[in-house]
Amino acid sequence: MASAFGHVAVAYAMGKTLNSSFASTRFWAWTVLCCVLPDVDVVGLVLGIPYDHVLGHRGLTHSIAFAMLIGIVVPRVAVPTIPCFSIRYGILGIYFWLVTLSHGFLDAVTDGGLGIAFLAPFDTTRYFFPWRPIAVSPIGLSQFFSSWGLGVLLSELIWIGIPVAFWLMGYRIIGRANRSK
């Protein structure tokens, strides 16, 4: 998996490019929660669920269907004042779906693990993308603070941090250009 730092960086960039009228502490808290939520499946490792099981790590909670469910439910709790199933609700639903789905996409470009069950629960086949430049992050804090963990952070700085920085700079430049018209 990519580390929580990488997942949060991508979600932050996504949130900054969304209409700022949504931005609040609650919105940002739900953004962070949604981008790391798929890794709740690591609890299964402690419970004895095999890694390759649909409920195992990178299984159902990393799927498109799970992300859609989150996108349907979370707007109501993230922005309680928003009318259910309004246009704004739909925009936030798509946003939280994509933020949650970004987790699986980042994990699919790592160099380790068994792949992502994007189509679960309908198909439990695990997939990686053909290009996998990001070093897989260790599971657990103790291993994260090792040479392996530092290598992951360097890999994420290159493959996530730099693109996110360019994304945010580009968005800011385009925003300034549009405001000066």
C-alpha positions in Angstrom: 0.0 0.0 0.0 1.0 3.6 -0.3 1.4 5.2 3.1 -1.2 7.3 4.8 0.9 10.4 3.8 0.6 9.6 0.1 -3.2 9.0 0.4 -3.8 12.2 2.3 -1.7 14.3 -0.1 -3.8 13.1 -3.1 -7.1 13.7 -1.2 -5.9 17.1 -0.1 -5.2 18.1 -3.7 -8.6 16.8 -4.7 -10.3 18.8 -2.0 -8.4 22.0 -2.8 -9.7 21.8 -6.4 -13.3 21.4 -5.3 -15.6 24.4 -4.7 -14.3 26.1 -1.6 -17.9 26.6 -0.3 -17.7 23.0 0.9 -14.5 23.5 2.9 -14.9 23.2 6.6 -13.1 21.4 9.4 -15.8 18.7 9.1 -15.4 18.4 5.3 -11.6 18.0 5.7 -11.9 15.5 8.5 -14.2 13.3 6.3 -11.9 13.8 3.3 -9.0 12.4 5.4 -11.1 9.6 6.8 -12.4 8.5 3.3 -8.9 8.5 1.8 -7.6 6.1 4.5 -10.8 4.2 5.2 -10.1 1.3 2.7 -7.2 0.2 5.0 -9.7 -0.7 7.7 -9.4 -4.1 6.2 -6.0 -4.7 8.0 -8.2 -5.5 11.0 -8.9 -8.7 9.2 -5.3 -9.8 9.4 -5.6 -9.7 13.2 -8.9 -11.6 13.0 -7.4 -14.3 10.9 -8.9 -13.4 7.6 -6.5 -14.4 4.9 -4.9 -11.6 2.9 -6.3 -13.0 -0.4 -9.9 -13.3 0.9 -12.5 -10.8 -0.4 -12.6 -9.3 3.1 -8.8 -9.4 3.4 -6.4 -6.6 2.8 -6.9 -4.8 -0.5 -10.2 -6.6 -1.0 -13.8 -5.3 -0.7 -12.9 -2.1 1.0 -10.6 -1.1 -1.9 -13.3 -1.8 -4.5 -15.3 0.6 -6.7 -18.5 -0.6 -5.1 -17.3 0.2 -1.6 -16.1 3.7 -2.7 -19.6 4.3 -4.3 -21.3 3.4 -1.1 -19.1 5.8 0.8 -19.9 8.5 -1.9 -23.6 8.0 -1.3 -23.5 8.1 2.5 -20.8 10.5 3.5 -22.1 13.8 2.0 -24.9 13.8 4.4 -22.6 13.5 7.5 -19.8 15.6 6.0 -22.0 18.6 5.2 -25.2 18.1 7.2 -26.9 21.2 5.9 -26.8 20.0 2.3 -30.2 18.8 1.0 -30.3 15.1 0.3 -29.8 14.2 -3.4 -29.5 17.8 -4.5 -26.9 18.8 -7.2 -24.5 19.8 -4.4 -25.1 16.5 -2.7 -24.3 14.8 -6.0 -21.1 16.8 -6.4 -20.0 15.9 -2.9 -21.0 12.2 -3.5 -18.8 12.0 -6.6 -16.0 13.8 -4.7 -16.1 11.4 -1.7 -16.4 8.4 -4.1 -13.3 9.5 -5.9 -11.4 10.3 -2.7 -12.1 6.8 -1.4 -11.4 5.2 -4.8 -8.1 7.1 -5.0 -6.8 4.8 -2.2 -7.1 1.6 -4.4 -5.6 3.4 -7.4 -2.6 4.4 -5.4 -2.2 0.9 -4.0 -2.4 -0.5 -7.5 0.7 1.4 -8.5 2.8 0.0 -5.7 5.4 -2.7 -6.1 4.1 -5.2 -3.6 1.1 -7.1 -2.3 -1.5 -9.2 -4.2 -3.3 -6.5 -6.1 -6.6 -4.7 -5.7 -10.0 -6.3 -5.8 -11.5 -3.4 -7.8 -14.6 -5.3 -8.9 -15.4 -6.9 -5.5 -17.9 -8.3 -4.4 -18.8 -9.3 -8.0 -15.3 -10.5 -8.9 -12.5 -11.1 -6.5 -9.7 -11.0 -9.0 -6.9 -8.8 -7.8 -5.4 -6.2 -10.2 -2.3 -4.0 -10.4 -1.7 -1.3 -13.0 1.1 -2.1 -15.5 3.2 0.7 -14.2 4.1 0.3 -10.5 6.7 2.9 -9.4 5.7 3.4 -5.8 7.4 1.4 -3.1 4.9 -0.6 -1.0 4.6 0.6 2.5 5.0 -1.7 5.5 2.0 -2.5 7.6 2.5 -1.3 11.1 4.3 1.7 12.6 7.4 -0.2 13.9 8.4 -1.2 10.4 7.5 2.2 9.0 10.3 3.9 11.0 13.0 1.8 9.3 15.1 2.1 6.2 12.2 0.4 4.3 9.8 3.2 5.6 12.2 5.9 4.6 12.5 4.4 1.1 8.7 4.4 0.9 8.6 8.1 1.8 11.2 9.0 -0.8 9.3 7.0 -3.4 6.1 8.8 -2.5 7.8 12.2 -2.5 8.9 11.5 -6.1 5.8 9.7 -7.5 3.0 11.4 -5.4 4.4 14.6 -3.8 5.9 16.2 -6.9 2.8 15.5 -9.1 0.5 16.8 -6.3 2.6 20.0 -6.0 2.4 20.6 -9.7 -1.4 19.9 -9.6 -1.9 22.4 -6.9 0.4 25.0 -8.5 -1.4 24.6 -11.8 -4.8 24.9 -10.2 -3.7 28.1 -8.4 -2.2 29.6 -11.6 -5.4 28.8 -13.6 -7.5 30.2 -10.7 -5.5 33.5 -10.7 -5.8 33.7 -14.5 -9.5 33.3 -14.4 -9.9 35.9 -11.7 -7.9 38.5 -13.6 -10.2 38.3 -16.6 
